[in-house]
Amino acid sequence: MKAFGTMISHCGNCSRKTKKEGLAKDEYYCDVFIDTPMKGVVSSDIAETLCVKHGL
């Protein structure tokens, strides 16, 4: 059985992320995170726990 932490994917594996001008090489934009302090900017290593919480 996998540990809970290994079952949750990360933003780097998500098809919702988009690359926008002005973001660093390892940063992406995701509309799921728009209402967070990150203002929609995510990196590949962020866990998708917010997406899971919203059922996405």
Secondary structure, 3 states (H helix, E strand, C coil): CCCHHHHCCEHHHCCCCECCCCCCCCEEECHHHCCCCCCCEEECCCECHHHHHCCC
